[in-house]
Amino acid sequence: MKKAIFITGPTSSGKSDLAIWLAKKINGEIINADSRQVYKYLNWGSGKISKKEQKLVKHYLLSIASPKKNYSLGRWLNDVNKVIKKIYRKNKIPIFCGGTILYLRALKEGWILPKVKPDYKLRKKLEKFSLEELIEKIKKINPDGLKKLDLKNKRRVIRRLEIILKTKKPPELIKNPQYDLLILAPYLEEKKLFKKIKKRLIQRVPKIIKEIKKLRKMGISFKRIINWGLEYKWFSLFVKGEIDLKTALEKCYQDTLRFTKRQIRELKKIEGVNWVKNKIEAYQKVKAWLSTKN
């Protein structure tokens, strides 16, 4: 199997900084593994690195999708296969960077997803139902359809229901791992991490609000923006005039902490995650891993 590095971890833990540093050190190139950062114009709310930082090392799959259309896991996996071949041809090492654990699981386990084309008319109908109603619909058709599904993510629940309705059965998950992954996750003490999250959020607030207003001018509905969660949800409610700025900031911070704790819990369930305290420790693990044969 071909070697690749996957840098993951909770928000604000220093993933991008570590990825860029490592890429320079080991002749690597970076592939985005964040489900919001694939979209154009979702910069400040998604925590995307600046264009200046992107120029330091070659980056792939950042700002490639229209925010008006959903970008699926299946599309990401297809795009990864194309990009990773280019990186290998250049004799460079692919470094995935992002906190979307679904992407990590799919890549690590080699998921081969059912080829069901998106039905946008059906999705529009399903969007009208609440998350709870959608889950109940899946339960009635086939309870097995809820297996390994993020029940808090409405977009993914809709996609699962769409596949079930189209194929009349739950998606069969075929696994065929293609890559020898070294998984690294920057470790920060909880107190330091939470402090960093709050500081970073406060710094970005004016730009997030400006970004939401720009997305609205582009014709993107509040409903869609809110669906991206966290910063987009709470500061959209502020822009709409439904809550004040102080409430938006506090609610967003608390929501982000809950999300961060969930990220850490999920990562601890994945075999082979190496928690690293600094860049040198990460580099030592990479060197040792590169010296081993598949």
N, C-alpha and C positions, 0 to 999 in steps of 0.2 A: 504493500500500500504506500501511496505517496504521503510524504510528511507535510503537515500544516500546523500552525499554532493558532489557538483560539483564546483571545484575551477577553474575559467576561467579568462579571461582578456587578455590585450594586451601583446605582447612580452616584456620581461625584466621587468615586473611589480612585480615579486617576487612570482609567483604562486607555484613553486616547494618548495621553502623555507617555505611558509605558509602551504602547504599540509603536509610536513614532521613534522613540529612543531605541527600542529593540530592532526595528526595521533598518535603522541606520547602522547599527552594530553588526547585524548578521546578513546584510544585503537582502532585505525583505521588502515586500509591497503589501499594502493594507486593503482588506476587503471589509466593507461595512456590514455589520451584523446587528443593526438596530432597525426595528420595523417602522419607526417614524422617520428616521434620517434618510430613508430611500426617497422620500418625497421632496420635490422642489418646493422652495419657499417656506418649508418648516425648518427654520434655522435656530432661532433663540429658544423657542418652546421645546424643541427636541434635544437641545444641548449639543447641537452640531458644532464641530470645530470650525474655526475661521478659514477663509480661503487661503490666507497666508500660511496657516498651519498645514493645510492640505497640500501646499506646494513643497513642503519639506521632504515629503515622501509620496510616491505615487499611491493614490487612493482609488478604489473602485466601488461602484454601487452606492455612491452618495449622490443625492439630488438627481435621480434618474427617472422618477415616476411623477405623473401629473397628480396633484392633490385632489383632482376631481374624480379620479378613479381609484378603486382599491388595488393594492399591490399585494398579491398572495404569497404564501409560503412556497407554493409550487413554482411560481415565477422566480422567486429568489433562488431556489435550488437550481433551476435551469440556468439562471444568469451566473451563478457561482461556478457551475461546470464549464461555462464558456470562458470566464475570466481566469479561473485557476489554470487552465491550459496555457493561456498567454503568459502567466507568471512563470510556470515551469519551463516554457520555451526559452525564457530569458535567463534560466538557471538561477532564479530568485526564489525566496521562501515566502509562501502565502501566510499572511498574518490576519486572521479574522479579528475584528474588534467590535464589541457591542454587547448590550445587556439583555437582548431578546433570547430568553432561555429556550423558547420553541425552536428557534433557528439552530441553537447549539445541539439540542436533542436530535433534531432531524438530520443534521450533518454527522454527528457522532454515530448515530445508529444506522445511517444510510437509508433514510425513508424514501420509498418510491411511492408517490401519491397517485391516486386514481385520476385518470385524464378526463375530467368533467369540465367542460367550458363554462365560464360564468354566464348566468342568465340574469341580466340586469333588471328585467321586468319583474322576475320572481323576487329578486332581492329587494326591490322597491316595495313590493307587497309585504314581505316578511319584516321589513324595517318598521312597519306600523305596529307590530306586536311588541310587547314588553319582553325583556330577557327571560323572565319566569314563564311566560306563555310559550316562547320558542322552545325552552327546555322541556316543557310538558308535551309539546307536539312531537319532539324526538322520542320521548318516553313512550308515547302511545304507539308510534310506528314501530320502534325497536329500541328497547332500553340499552342494548349494546352500543348504540350510536353515541352514547355519552362517555364511552371509555376514552381516557387520555385526552379529554377536551377541557380547555380553560373555560369553566362555566361563568366566569366573570367578564369574559370578553364577548360582547354581543356580535361583533363582526365575524369572529371565528365560529360562534354558535350558528349564525346564519349560513355560513359556508358549509358547515357540517350538515345542516338540514337540507340545504340545496343539493348536496351530493346524494343524500338519502332519498330525496324525492325524485331525483333524476335516475338513480340506479335501482331504486326500490330496496336497497339494503345499506347497512352501515359500510363506510369505506374500509376496504381491506388494506391494512398497513403492511406492505412488504418491506423488508429491511435487507439492505445489501451495502454494508459499510465500504466506503471507497478510500477513506483517508486515515492515516495514523495521526491522530490529533494529540498535541500537547496542550492541555487546558490550564491556563493561568488566570488567577483572580487576585487583584491587589487587595491586601487585607489592611483595614483601618479599624481601630477600636471604635466601638459603637458611639461613644460620646464625641470623639473627634469627627467621625463620619457625619453624624447628625448636625454638628456645628457647621461643617463644610457645606452640607446640603442647604442649610438656611442662608448662609452667607452668599452662596452662589445664586440662589433663587432671588434674593433681594436685589442683587446686582443686575439681574436680567429682566426684572419686572417691566420697566418702561419699554424695553425693546420687544418683549413678548406682547404687550398691549398693542404696540405699533404694528407688529406682525399680524395679529388677529384682525386688525382694521384693514390691513392690506389684503388679506385673504377674503374678507367680506366684499371688498371692492372688486375682487376678481370673480365674484358671483358664487362663492362657496358659502353654503348655508351655515348658520350657527349650529344646527343639529349635527352636521358633519364635523365641524371643528371640535365641538364638545366631545364627539365620539373618539377623538384622539387622546382624550383623557388628561389627567393631572393638570399641567399648566394651561393647556388649551381649554379644558373644562372650566376651571375656576375663574380665569381671567376673561373668558367669553361671557360668563355670567355677570362679571363687572362691567364689561363693555355694553352689554344689553341693559344695564341699569338695574339688575335684579338684586345685586349685593354691593356693598361698599368695598373699597380697595383693601382695607384692613382685614375684613372678613375673607376676601378672596385669597389674600396672602396666607392667612392662618390656616384656612381650609386646605389650600394647596400644599402647604408644608406638612400638615398632619396626614394628608392623603399620600404624599410622597414617602413619608416615614413608613406608613403601612405597606406601601408597594416595595420599599427597600427591604423590609423585614421578610416579606414574602419571597423576594428574589433570593435572599440569603438562604432561607429555608429550602427553596427548590434546588439551589445549587448544591447544598449539602447532601441532597438525595442522589446527585449524579456522581457516579464512580469516576475517579481519576482527576478530580479538580484539585489543582495545586494552589493553595493560598500563599501568596508571597508578600513579605513585608516591605520590600524595596526592589529597586531595579537590579542591583547586583545579585540578589538572591534569584530573581527571575532569570537573569543572564546565565547564571551557573546551572540552573535547571535546563535551560535551552541547550547549552553546550553539551551537557551530559546526554541529553535526548538525541541531539544531532549525531553524536558519536556512536549511537546504537544502530544496529541493522534491523530492517523490518523482518 
